[in-house]
Amino acid sequence: MELRIQGLSKSYGSQVALRDVTLELMPGTVALLGPNGSGKTTLLRCLASLLKPDNGGLWFNGLPYTQNFPWLRGQLGYVPQELDFPHNLTPRQLLEYLGTLKNISESGQVDYLLSALGLKSVADRPFGRLSGGQIRLTGIAQAFLGKPSLLLLDELTRGLDVEERERVFALARKSSSGRLIVFSTHDPPDVERFTEQAIVLQQGRVIFSGKTEDLHHHIPGYHF
Amino acid sequence: MKDAIDRLTDGLDETQRQALGDLSALAYLLESDVMPDPGQEDVARLLEALNPYLPVPNAPRPRPPSSWLHLIRSQFVLFESSFWLSGALVLLLGLFITTIDGQELLPLAFVLLSPLLSAAGVAYAFRPETRTLGELERLTATTTAELLYARLALVLAFNLLIALLLLFLIWLEGPQVLLWRLVLAWLGPMLALTGLALFTTVRWGSLVSSLLPFGLWGSMVLLGWREALLHHIASGMTATSWLLIEISRSTPVLIGSMLACLAGIGLLILSGRAASCERQSWN
């Protein structure tokens, strides 16, 4: 399960979001770091095939994105930065609904994810009556449905308290074997505890890609 | 021949070679056997055997009819109770109108309100709070066009149910119009407005899909009513009676309804294609 990114560029009008990004990611957990507006979300949306890059190519497991959409969709789990679900839906209904669309026949996955992320008690409560953290946890739970091999998690721990973060990391650790998990974050402690690989973006360029322990040698200000 | 036997017994010691006995017949058979090049049929068979292990090509596979029902049923959870209640309110309004002057008002209310209900249903089904969900839906095995049609089927089925009940009421009242012409005068605008609402949703989002179909239909109703009032002044006939006669007898209204039906179907098909193109534009 390798992800190859070759010369990826993306602009919104005159504003350049990604500049010639080239990376090769192997199974494991990778943290995507960088200040606001550095291109993290754009990169994750391109990797999730939700955004078309202006230039460059993407290959997952040796197969180009452009020719393998239906197959690729079956391999992907994605958490968007902003989560706003229909207010009448409940976490259980959302997971069951997306499970149906993903053709997941294995029963018990929904219950397992609700339980692993501590959502059991609010599983049947509408989103309109849930906290921001509970909505984000549901968003994270849906990404794990179908056991995807590529997980793209934008601002993974945004709005989560310490306990909720623990649950998310525990689930991700359990599920990380043989998978590639790429998550963006603004919290260096998350990176330190959760991953050994990091990518740092600045103004759309990759300024660091490697082991987290080497990060502070290359970029002053990143200390763990 | 000796070379062939040597190759067969390569790595064996003398005792092992002797234990195998005379291998010349076997060596001759292997030497004389020529492996043929695979023909087209062999290649095709091999590819067929490998097919389950290869990635699925981009062209989506057609969905079997039974799973369409499953998909449509799955969409129920996205509709709040207020959606179903609004339909029930339209029915109640129909019942109320029959108590005032059912013979004239109900058929008109049916033709005027039903397309609005359907377009509103489409705008509701793709309301802004489904945007995040829409992104997640795009990352599933179900295509955008399939989802679009499944959700639309639910809206149309509900609208059809209400329309049938209203038609039954009209029939009970003793129709002043030809029922089939009335149905056509309802179906045309309903399909056209629904198609327009769906197409604008796919292309420009829910705000345009809320404003354009309603604005268009409102303008047409106002123009029709103005025409009816002018006839009312000229002939002494009530405006509603004149409009009902137009629905029953006018060839332009008949042709217009048919064209609206075709335009609606065309827009629905275009919406599905636009949704698929948007998904595949990444290519």
Interface residues (C-beta under 8 A of the other chain):
Chain A: A48 S49 L50 L51 K52 L63 Y65 T66 Q67 N68 F69 P70 W71 R73 G74 L76 G77 Y78 P80 E82 L83 D84 F85 P86 H87 N88 L89 Q93 L94 Y97 L98 T100 L101 K102 N103 G139 Q142
Chain B: P55 V56 P57 N58 P60 R61 H70 L71 S74 V77 L78 E80 S81 R127 E129 T130 R131 T132 L133 E135 L136 E137 R138 L139 T140 A141 T142 L147 R279 Q280 S281 W282 N283
